[in-house]
Amino acid sequence: MLRLLNLELQKLLLNRTSKTLIFVSFILPFFVILLSSLKINVFGFFTLELGELGIFNFPIIWHLTTFFASQFKFFFAIVVVSMIGNEYSNKTIKQNLIDGLSKKEFILSKFYAIVFFSLISTVIIGLISFCIGLYYSSYNEASIIFSEIEFLFAYLVKLIGFFSLCLFLGMLVKRSAFALAFLFIIFIAEWIVFGLISWQSDVAFASKIQNVFPLKSMYNLIEQPFQRIAMSKFPNKGELIYDYAVHLHELAIVIGWTALFVFLSFRLLKNRDL
């Protein structure tokens, strides 16, 4: 595993574009710190400081930071599809196979790189969340601090699942731009199918079907935290209540898609004439 990972890291870090995008994808999550220190002047009457509103208290901080950080995943998605596109355009994929790398090892090297960078991103977000929470939170009990740390695991699974989809699309179309365009097509297709099912039956049933789709299931791992923040400020408003927890069945769906995308990537490479 380490040999394959080291091989892939050398390819990525020797490419200036990939190295820049990787750097940017790791730097962007630090903007969450800027969000915590943001002060908004409301028409000169008073200053609203987000850090003093309680939204960075434990355990909600785990939910908030992982949700915002997951919005930056598209930068590393460009790296994933580019590392496949470059293999085909530079003919290095054929050279790797000639030099003794099996097709299975080739796909695994890409997947190990995805897991590696996803782990680094998760650790960074975890440290940022912990530091912001310690600074702003009113709670310092360990049971409260770590009570919803499962959002970090959901964040990790979400990244690996999304990048595995990008890996499959990169293998499918061989071109970075087309692979990214396919992401948008899949997003649109999921909503079209949702609309057709809801038109034929009902919205509740259509939502259950949509929740199994790749992009929707990945989004469901970490629901938006805004409604939860509103709930904490207006606890008597029952209409604000919603299910924001991380569920095992949602994790299982994304893990299942991840395994399928990696397998399909291997099958594409195995059956393709290089």
C-alpha positions as CSV (number, residue, x, y, z in Angstrom):
1,M,0.0,0.0,0.0
2,L,2.8,2.5,1.0
3,R,4.6,1.7,-2.3
4,L,1.5,2.5,-4.4
5,L,0.7,5.6,-2.3
6,N,4.3,6.9,-2.6
7,L,4.2,6.4,-6.4
8,E,1.0,8.4,-6.7
9,L,2.2,11.2,-4.4
10,Q,5.3,11.6,-6.5
11,K,3.2,12.0,-9.6
12,L,1.0,14.6,-8.0
13,L,3.6,16.6,-6.2
14,L,5.8,16.8,-9.3
15,N,2.9,18.4,-11.2
16,R,2.8,22.1,-10.5
17,T,-1.0,22.5,-11.2
18,S,-1.9,19.5,-9.0
19,K,0.4,20.7,-6.2
20,T,-1.2,24.2,-6.3
21,L,-4.7,22.8,-6.2
22,I,-3.8,20.4,-3.3
23,F,-2.4,23.4,-1.4
24,V,-5.5,25.5,-2.1
25,S,-7.8,22.6,-1.0
26,F,-6.0,22.4,2.3
27,I,-5.8,26.1,2.9
28,L,-9.5,26.9,2.2
29,P,-10.9,25.1,5.3
30,F,-8.9,27.6,7.4
31,F,-11.4,30.3,6.3
32,V,-13.7,28.8,8.9
33,I,-11.4,30.5,11.5
34,L,-12.1,33.8,9.7
35,L,-15.8,33.1,9.9
36,S,-15.5,32.6,13.7
37,S,-13.9,36.0,14.0
38,L,-16.2,37.8,11.6
39,K,-17.8,41.0,12.9
40,I,-20.8,42.5,11.0
41,N,-21.7,46.2,11.5
42,V,-25.5,46.4,11.3
43,F,-26.2,49.9,9.8
44,G,-24.0,51.5,12.5
45,F,-26.3,50.6,15.3
46,F,-24.5,47.6,16.7
47,T,-21.8,45.1,15.8
48,L,-22.7,41.5,15.4
49,E,-19.9,39.1,16.2
50,L,-20.6,35.5,15.1
51,G,-18.3,34.0,17.7
52,E,-20.3,35.5,20.5
53,L,-23.6,34.1,19.3
54,G,-23.0,30.6,20.6
55,I,-22.9,28.9,17.2
56,F,-19.3,27.8,17.9
57,N,-20.2,26.0,21.1
58,F,-19.5,22.3,21.5
59,P,-21.0,20.0,20.1
60,I,-22.5,22.1,17.3
61,I,-19.1,23.2,16.1
62,W,-18.4,19.7,14.7
63,H,-21.6,20.0,12.6
64,L,-20.9,23.6,11.4
65,T,-17.3,23.3,10.4
66,T,-17.6,19.9,8.6
67,F,-20.6,21.2,6.6
68,F,-18.7,24.4,5.5
69,A,-15.5,22.5,4.8
70,S,-17.2,20.0,2.6
71,Q,-18.2,22.8,0.2
72,F,-14.5,23.1,-0.8
73,K,-14.2,19.5,-2.0
74,F,-14.5,20.6,-5.6
75,F,-10.9,21.9,-5.6
76,F,-9.4,18.4,-4.9
77,A,-12.0,16.9,-7.2
78,I,-10.2,18.7,-10.0
79,V,-7.0,17.1,-8.8
80,V,-8.6,13.6,-8.9
81,V,-10.0,13.9,-12.5
82,S,-6.7,15.6,-13.6
83,M,-4.5,12.8,-12.4
84,I,-6.6,10.4,-14.6
85,G,-6.7,12.7,-17.6
86,N,-2.9,13.3,-17.3
87,E,-2.3,9.6,-17.3
88,Y,-4.0,9.2,-20.6
89,S,-2.8,12.4,-22.3
90,N,0.9,11.8,-21.2
91,K,0.7,8.0,-22.0
92,T,2.0,7.3,-18.5
93,I,-0.7,4.8,-17.8
94,K,0.6,2.5,-20.5
95,Q,4.2,3.0,-19.3
96,N,3.2,2.1,-15.7
97,L,1.6,-1.1,-16.9
98,I,4.6,-1.9,-19.0
99,D,6.9,-1.3,-16.0
100,G,5.1,-4.0,-14.0
101,L,2.2,-2.2,-12.3
102,S,-1.0,-4.2,-12.6
103,K,-4.3,-2.6,-13.5
104,K,-5.6,-3.4,-10.0
105,E,-2.5,-1.7,-8.4
106,F,-3.0,1.3,-10.7
107,I,-6.5,1.9,-9.5
108,L,-5.6,1.2,-5.9
109,S,-2.8,3.8,-6.1
110,K,-5.4,6.4,-7.1
111,F,-7.7,5.3,-4.3
112,Y,-5.0,5.3,-1.7
113,A,-4.1,8.9,-2.6
114,I,-7.8,9.8,-2.3
115,V,-8.0,8.2,1.2
116,F,-4.7,9.8,2.2
117,F,-5.7,13.4,1.3
118,S,-9.2,12.9,2.7
119,L,-7.6,11.8,6.0
120,I,-5.4,14.9,6.1
121,S,-8.3,17.2,5.4
122,T,-10.3,15.5,8.1
123,V,-7.5,15.9,10.7
124,I,-7.2,19.6,9.7
125,I,-10.9,20.2,10.1
126,G,-10.9,18.3,13.4
127,L,-8.0,20.5,14.8
128,I,-9.6,23.7,13.6
129,S,-13.0,22.8,15.1
130,F,-11.4,21.7,18.4
131,C,-9.4,25.0,18.7
132,I,-12.4,27.2,17.8
133,G,-14.6,25.3,20.1
134,L,-12.2,25.6,23.0
135,Y,-11.9,29.3,22.5
136,Y,-15.6,30.1,22.1
137,S,-17.6,27.3,23.7
138,S,-19.3,27.7,27.1
139,Y,-18.8,24.0,27.7
140,N,-15.6,22.3,28.7
141,E,-16.8,18.8,29.7
142,A,-15.3,16.0,27.7
143,S,-18.6,14.3,27.3
144,I,-20.0,17.4,25.6
145,I,-16.9,18.3,23.6
146,F,-16.7,14.9,21.9
147,S,-20.4,14.1,21.9
148,E,-20.9,14.7,18.1
149,I,-17.5,13.9,16.8
150,E,-19.1,11.4,14.4
151,F,-19.5,14.4,12.1
152,L,-15.8,14.1,11.4
153,F,-16.2,10.5,10.3
154,A,-19.1,11.5,8.1
155,Y,-16.9,14.2,6.6
156,L,-14.2,11.6,5.8
157,V,-16.7,9.2,4.3
158,K,-18.2,12.0,2.3
159,L,-14.9,13.1,0.8
160,I,-13.8,9.5,-0.1
161,G,-17.1,8.8,-1.7
162,F,-17.2,12.0,-3.7
163,F,-13.6,11.6,-4.9
164,S,-14.2,8.0,-5.8
165,L,-17.0,9.1,-8.0
166,C,-14.6,11.6,-9.6
167,L,-12.1,8.8,-10.1
168,F,-14.8,6.7,-11.9
169,L,-15.8,9.6,-14.1
170,G,-12.2,10.3,-14.9
171,M,-11.7,6.7,-16.0
172,L,-14.9,6.8,-18.0
173,V,-14.3,9.9,-20.1
174,K,-10.5,10.3,-19.8
175,R,-10.8,14.1,-19.9
176,S,-10.8,16.3,-16.8
177,A,-13.3,18.9,-18.1
178,F,-15.8,16.3,-19.4
179,A,-15.5,14.4,-16.0
180,L,-16.4,17.5,-14.1
181,A,-19.2,18.2,-16.5
182,F,-20.6,14.7,-15.8
183,L,-20.8,15.6,-12.1
184,F,-23.2,18.4,-13.0
185,I,-25.1,16.1,-15.4
186,I,-25.5,13.5,-12.6
187,F,-26.8,16.3,-10.2
188,I,-29.4,17.4,-12.7
189,A,-30.4,13.8,-13.5
190,E,-31.0,13.0,-9.9
191,W,-33.4,15.9,-9.6
192,I,-35.1,15.1,-12.9
193,V,-35.7,11.5,-11.6
194,F,-37.0,12.9,-8.3
195,G,-39.4,15.1,-10.2
196,L,-40.7,12.3,-12.4
197,I,-41.2,10.0,-9.4
198,S,-42.9,12.6,-7.3
199,W,-45.2,13.4,-10.3
200,Q,-46.1,9.7,-10.6
201,S,-46.5,9.0,-6.9
202,D,-45.8,11.4,-4.0
203,V,-42.9,13.6,-2.8
204,A,-42.2,11.5,0.3
205,F,-41.6,8.3,-1.8
206,A,-39.6,10.3,-4.3
207,S,-37.4,11.6,-1.5
208,K,-36.7,8.1,-0.2
209,I,-35.6,7.1,-3.7
210,Q,-33.5,10.2,-4.2
211,N,-31.7,9.7,-0.9
212,V,-30.1,6.5,-2.4
213,F,-28.6,8.4,-5.3
214,P,-24.9,9.1,-5.2
215,L,-24.7,12.9,-4.8
216,K,-27.8,13.2,-2.7
217,S,-26.7,10.4,-0.3
218,M,-23.3,12.1,0.1
219,Y,-25.0,15.4,0.9
220,N,-27.3,13.7,3.4
221,L,-24.3,12.7,5.5
222,I,-24.0,16.2,6.8
223,E,-27.2,18.2,6.7
224,Q,-27.2,22.0,6.7
225,P,-26.7,23.4,10.2
226,F,-28.6,26.7,9.8
227,Q,-31.9,25.3,10.9
228,R,-30.2,23.7,13.9
229,I,-28.7,27.1,14.9
230,A,-32.2,28.6,14.6
231,M,-33.5,25.8,16.8
232,S,-31.0,26.7,19.5
233,K,-32.1,30.3,19.5
234,F,-35.9,29.6,19.3
235,P,-36.4,26.3,21.2
236,N,-40.2,26.8,21.3
237,K,-40.7,26.8,17.6
238,G,-41.5,23.1,16.8
239,E,-41.6,23.7,13.1
240,L,-37.8,24.2,13.1
241,I,-37.2,20.6,14.4
242,Y,-35.4,18.3,11.8
243,D,-33.2,15.3,11.8
244,Y,-29.6,16.5,11.5
245,A,-27.8,13.4,13.1
246,V,-25.4,11.2,11.3
247,H,-27.0,7.8,10.6
248,L,-25.4,4.4,10.0
249,H,-27.6,3.6,7.0
250,E,-26.6,6.9,5.3
251,L,-22.9,6.0,5.9
252,A,-23.5,2.5,4.6
253,I,-25.1,3.9,1.4
254,V,-22.1,6.2,0.6
255,I,-19.6,3.4,1.5
256,G,-21.5,1.1,-0.9
257,W,-21.3,3.7,-3.7
258,T,-17.6,4.2,-3.0
259,A,-16.9,0.5,-3.3
260,L,-18.9,0.4,-6.5
261,F,-17.1,3.4,-8.1
262,V,-13.7,1.9,-7.3
263,F,-14.8,-1.5,-8.7
264,L,-16.2,0.1,-11.9
265,S,-13.0,2.1,-12.4
266,F,-11.1,-1.2,-12.2
267,R,-13.4,-2.9,-14.7
268,L,-13.2,0.0,-17.1
269,L,-9.4,-0.2,-17.0
270,K,-9.3,-4.0,-17.2
271,N,-11.6,-4.1,-20.3
272,R,-10.1,-1.1,-22.1
273,D,-7.6,-1.5,-24.9
274,L,-4.7,0.8,-24.0
